[in-house]
Amino acid sequence: MKNKIKMDFVEQTVLLSSGIKWITIAIFAGLVVGSVTGVFLKLLHLGESHMTKWNYYYLFMPITFFLSSLLVVKLAPDAEGHGTEKVIEAVHQKQGKIDIKVIPVKLLATLITLISGGSAGKEGPCAQIGAGIASFFSDLFKIKDPLDRKRFVICGISAGFAGVFGTPIAGAVFAAEVLYVGRFSYIVLLPSLIASYVSCLVNEALEVSHLSYMIQLNPMSNIKMFLNMLLFGAFMGSLAMLFIRILNFTEESMAKINLYKPYKGIIGGLILVIIVYLTDTKDYIGLGTDVINKSVSGQSVGGLDFLLKMFTTSVTLGSGGSGGILTPIFYIGATAGNAWGQMMHGNIAFFSAVGMVAFLAACANTPIAGILIAMELFGVEVASYASIAIVVGYLMVGHKSVYPSQILVIHKSPSMDTELNCEIGQVQEEAHIKIKNKSKLLEKLYDHNKNI
């Protein structure tokens, strides 16, 4: 008995001292990352408000995409892409080490991309900036343990994410969930939560505005709502699969163009200028928060808006523009849900809200974070129904992701036989996927598609 009491005392002492250590580190991360991301968001808002006063501001996109790509190529190649993907890559391949030059380069490249109309988001750069700050202080504080360093960097990711959307719980869970497909990193949950909350408090003090919605649910039987969510979740998962394919195809096509990388930015910018001219609207460029707000407030938007946004986002990020991908994902999900609500003569605001979180969960393989975002943005009642669509969408997208550096730990279905403990980008190659116990019909269909 004495030995057991002694062991309990030792265990509690170790856990308490470790908890105090990581709460202190997380508070520090939240304060620093929240301050930097808050300044970034204020600068972005200021730049957008001044730039959009001129009706033809989008004509600068070829120049700004060129400059954005040039900054990255010349000063910090690790700042390339949509932020979160590079952080995941750094955690898995570089023990969380990120070049400090990434912070100012990513900040400036994203600012000039977004204020000129680039179709990208602000959360990816904030996550990368947060992770870069954490990596820098890991060196400064001489944190040598690779696991501790990774935990600190993940605190930076959660603080950056939460600072942008004002969702501290979802921010912490997203950071713990996004690294792997099939594994949740419980060891980082406490520091991530603390860093997220502190970052939100700092952004609140800096008067950074966040998304906030009130969704009114129409009376509907639980059985009908359940069936609706099953069908809608399958639609969102299929749509996520399409977006990932378009994103990859565009990036591969741009990579095949035999030109100096920054020159590809000019091509991408010109394509977006042409789209604005042909559609006679700027709804498909920039952050698109006005369209998101319109969708979730229950106003009808164009039935094909989500497809055009997929294309403009893919072109922006594939040609050298800098920015995140989650804000476009929210746009695509909200407008797709809006179109679905119109088609089904349902509650447009509700389907737009569910579309936002279901599409995020499918694209990023983060169903738990998706449910929590729904809860924090739209309330528990909406989240309870949205959870069905979220999980169905997550399964329907298969072994694909907008973050190809995610590590696949567990198969999404026992009928699928794929490589495990490898990047999901590798699994996306058809040669890495096998189907167990195929029926004759399914086997013929699979073999036929394989030979095409």
Backbone hydrogen bonds, N-H to C=O, Kabsch-Sander energy under -0.5 kcal/mol:
donor,donor_aa,acceptor,acceptor_aa,energy
5,I,1,M,-2.4
6,K,2,K,-2.5
7,M,3,N,-2.5
8,D,4,K,-2.5
9,F,5,I,-2.3
10,V,6,K,-2.4
11,E,7,M,-2.8
12,Q,8,D,-2.7
13,T,9,F,-2.2
14,V,10,V,-2.5
15,L,11,E,-2.5
16,L,12,Q,-2.5
17,S,13,T,-2.5
18,S,14,V,-2.5
19,G,15,L,-2.5
20,I,16,L,-2.7
21,K,17,S,-2.2
22,W,18,S,-2.5
23,I,19,G,-2.4
24,T,20,I,-2.1
25,I,21,K,-2.2
26,A,22,W,-2.5
27,I,23,I,-2.4
28,F,24,T,-2.1
29,A,25,I,-2.6
30,G,26,A,-2.9
31,L,27,I,-2.4
32,V,28,F,-2.5
33,V,29,A,-2.7
34,G,30,G,-2.0
35,S,31,L,-1.6
36,V,32,V,-2.4
37,T,33,V,-2.9
38,G,34,G,-1.9
39,V,35,S,-2.2
40,F,36,V,-2.4
41,L,37,T,-2.8
42,K,38,G,-2.1
43,L,39,V,-2.6
44,L,40,F,-2.4
45,H,41,L,-2.3
46,L,42,K,-2.4
47,G,43,L,-2.9
48,E,44,L,-2.7
49,S,45,H,-2.4
50,H,46,L,-1.7
51,M,47,G,-2.7
52,T,48,E,-2.6
53,K,50,H,-0.8
54,W,51,M,-1.6
55,N,53,K,-0.6
57,Y,54,W,-1.6
59,L,56,Y,-1.8
60,F,57,Y,-1.8
61,M,58,Y,-1.8
63,I,60,F,-0.6
64,T,60,F,-2.8
65,F,61,M,-2.8
66,F,62,P,-1.4
67,L,63,I,-2.5
68,S,64,T,-2.8
69,S,65,F,-2.3
70,L,66,F,-2.4
71,L,67,L,-2.6
72,V,68,S,-1.8
73,V,69,S,-2.8
74,K,70,L,-2.6
75,L,71,L,-2.3
76,A,71,L,-0.8
76,A,72,V,-1.0
79,A,76,A,-2.3
80,E,77,P,-1.5
84,T,82,H,-2.0
87,V,83,G,-1.7
88,I,84,T,-2.5
89,E,85,E,-2.2
90,A,86,K,-2.2
91,V,87,V,-2.5
92,H,88,I,-2.2
93,Q,89,E,-2.8
94,K,90,A,-1.9
96,G,90,A,-2.6
97,K,90,A,-0.5
97,K,94,K,-1.7
102,V,99,D,-2.0
103,I,100,I,-1.2
105,V,101,K,-1.7
106,K,102,V,-3.0
107,L,103,I,-2.2
108,L,104,P,-2.4
109,A,105,V,-2.9
110,T,106,K,-2.2
111,L,107,L,-2.0
112,I,108,L,-2.3
113,T,109,A,-1.5
114,L,110,T,-2.8
115,I,111,L,-2.4
116,S,112,I,-0.6
117,G,114,L,-1.1
118,G,113,T,-2.8
120,A,118,G,-1.4
121,G,324,G,-2.0
126,C,122,K,-1.3
127,A,123,E,-2.6
128,Q,124,G,-2.5
129,I,125,P,-3.1
130,G,126,C,-2.7
131,A,127,A,-2.5
132,G,128,Q,-2.4
133,I,129,I,-2.3
134,A,130,G,-2.1
135,S,131,A,-2.4
136,F,132,G,-2.2
137,F,133,I,-2.3
138,S,134,A,-1.6
139,D,135,S,-1.6
140,L,136,F,-2.1
141,F,137,F,-2.8
142,K,139,D,-0.8
143,I,138,S,-3.0
144,K,142,K,-1.0
149,R,145,D,-2.3
150,K,146,P,-2.3
151,R,147,L,-2.3
152,F,148,D,-2.2
153,V,149,R,-2.4
154,I,150,K,-2.5
155,C,151,R,-1.7
156,G,152,F,-1.5
157,I,153,V,-1.8
158,S,154,I,-2.5
159,A,155,C,-2.4
160,G,156,G,-2.1
161,F,157,I,-2.6
162,A,158,S,-2.7
163,G,159,A,-1.8
164,V,160,G,-1.2
165,F,161,F,-1.9
166,G,162,A,-2.4
171,G,167,T,-2.6
172,A,168,P,-2.0
173,V,169,I,-2.4
174,F,170,A,-2.9
175,A,171,G,-1.9
176,A,172,A,-1.6
177,E,173,V,-1.7
178,V,174,F,-2.7
180,Y,177,E,-0.7
181,V,407,I,-2.9
182,G,180,Y,-0.7
185,S,176,A,-2.1
186,Y,184,F,-1.6
188,V,185,S,-1.4
189,L,186,Y,-1.4
190,L,186,Y,-0.5
192,S,188,V,-2.1
193,L,189,L,-2.5
194,I,190,L,-2.3
195,A,191,P,-2.7
196,S,192,S,-2.5
197,Y,193,L,-2.5
198,V,194,I,-2.4
199,S,195,A,-2.4
200,C,196,S,-2.3
201,L,197,Y,-2.2
202,V,198,V,-2.4
203,N,199,S,-2.5
204,E,200,C,-2.3
205,A,201,L,-2.1
206,L,202,V,-1.7
207,E,204,E,-1.3
208,V,203,N,-2.7
209,S,207,E,-0.5
213,Y,377,L,-1.1
216,Q,214,M,-0.5
217,L,215,I,-0.6
225,M,221,S,-2.5
226,F,222,N,-2.5
227,L,223,I,-2.3
228,N,224,K,-2.4
229,M,225,M,-2.4
230,L,226,F,-1.9
231,L,227,L,-2.2
232,F,228,N,-2.9
233,G,229,M,-2.5
234,A,230,L,-1.8
235,F,231,L,-1.9
236,M,232,F,-2.4
237,G,233,G,-2.3
238,S,234,A,-2.1
239,L,235,F,-2.2
240,A,236,M,-2.2
241,M,237,G,-1.9
242,L,238,S,-1.9
243,F,239,L,-2.5
244,I,240,A,-2.4
245,R,241,M,-2.0
246,I,242,L,-2.5
247,L,243,F,-2.9
248,N,244,I,-2.5
249,F,245,R,-2.7
250,T,246,I,-2.6
251,E,247,L,-2.1
252,E,248,N,-2.6
253,S,249,F,-2.5
254,M,250,T,-2.5
255,A,251,E,-2.0
256,K,252,E,-1.3
257,I,253,S,-0.7
257,I,254,M,-0.8
259,L,257,I,-2.2
263,Y,260,Y,-1.6
264,K,260,Y,-0.9
264,K,261,K,-1.3
265,G,261,K,-0.9
265,G,262,P,-0.6
266,I,262,P,-0.8
267,I,263,Y,-1.4
268,G,264,K,-2.6
269,G,265,G,-2.6
270,L,266,I,-2.3
271,I,267,I,-2.2
272,L,268,G,-1.9
273,V,269,G,-2.0
274,I,270,L,-2.3
275,I,271,I,-1.9
276,V,272,L,-2.2
277,Y,273,V,-2.1
278,L,274,I,-2.8
279,T,275,I,-2.5
280,D,276,V,-1.4
281,T,276,V,-0.8
285,I,282,K,-1.1
286,G,117,G,-2.3
292,I,288,G,-2.0
293,N,289,T,-2.7
294,K,290,D,-2.1
295,S,291,V,-2.5
296,V,292,I,-2.6
297,S,293,N,-1.4
298,G,295,S,-1.4
299,Q,294,K,-2.1
305,D,302,G,-1.2
307,L,304,L,-0.5
308,L,304,L,-1.9
309,K,305,D,-2.2
310,M,306,F,-1.6
311,F,307,L,-1.7
312,T,308,L,-2.6
313,T,309,K,-2.3
314,S,310,M,-2.1
315,V,311,F,-2.5
316,T,312,T,-2.3
317,L,313,T,-2.5
318,G,314,S,-2.4
319,S,315,V,-1.8
320,G,316,T,-0.5
321,G,316,T,-2.4
323,G,81,G,-0.9
324,G,121,G,-3.0
329,I,325,I,-1.7
330,F,326,L,-2.6
331,Y,327,T,-2.3
332,I,328,P,-3.1
333,G,329,I,-2.7
334,A,330,F,-2.6
335,T,331,Y,-2.7
336,A,332,I,-2.3
337,G,333,G,-2.2
338,N,334,A,-2.1
339,A,335,T,-2.4
340,W,336,A,-2.2
341,G,337,G,-2.6
342,Q,338,N,-2.1
343,M,339,A,-2.3
344,M,340,W,-2.5
345,H,341,G,-0.5
345,H,342,Q,-0.7
346,G,341,G,-2.6
348,I,346,G,-1.0
351,F,347,N,-2.4
352,S,348,I,-2.2
353,A,349,A,-2.2
354,V,350,F,-2.6
355,G,351,F,-2.4
356,M,352,S,-1.8
357,V,353,A,-1.5
358,A,354,V,-2.7
359,F,355,G,-2.2
360,L,356,M,-1.5
361,A,357,V,-2.4
362,A,358,A,-1.9
363,C,359,F,-2.6
364,A,360,L,-2.6
365,N,361,A,-1.0
366,T,361,A,-1.1
370,G,366,T,-2.1
371,I,367,P,-2.1
372,L,368,I,-2.1
373,I,369,A,-2.5
374,A,370,G,-2.1
375,M,371,I,-1.9
376,E,372,L,-2.6
377,L,373,I,-2.8
378,F,374,A,-2.4
379,G,374,A,-0.7
379,G,375,M,-1.1
383,A,379,G,-2.1
384,S,380,V,-2.2
385,Y,381,E,-1.1
386,A,382,V,-2.9
387,S,383,A,-2.1
388,I,385,Y,-1.2
389,A,385,Y,-1.0
390,I,386,A,-2.8
391,V,387,S,-2.2
392,V,388,I,-2.2
393,G,389,A,-2.6
394,Y,390,I,-2.4
395,L,391,V,-1.9
396,M,392,V,-2.6
397,V,393,G,-1.7
398,G,395,L,-1.1
400,K,398,G,-1.5
402,V,363,C,-2.3
406,Q,403,Y,-2.0
407,I,179,L,-1.9
408,L,406,Q,-0.6
408,L,422,C,-2.8
409,V,181,V,-2.6
409,V,407,I,-0.6
410,I,181,V,-1.4
416,M,413,S,-1.7
417,D,434,K,-3.2
418,T,416,M,-0.6
419,E,432,H,-0.7
421,N,408,L,-3.3
422,C,408,L,-0.7
424,I,406,Q,-3.1
425,G,404,P,-2.3
426,Q,423,E,-1.3
427,V,423,E,-1.1
428,Q,424,I,-1.4
429,E,426,Q,-1.3
432,H,429,E,-2.1
433,I,430,E,-1.8
434,K,417,D,-1.6
436,K,415,S,-3.4
436,K,434,K,-0.5
443,E,439,S,-2.9
444,K,440,K,-2.3
445,L,441,L,-2.3
446,Y,442,L,-2.8
447,D,443,E,-2.7
448,H,444,K,-2.3
449,N,445,L,-2.4
450,K,446,Y,-2.1
451,N,447,D,-1.3
452,I,448,H,-0.7
452,I,449,N,-0.6
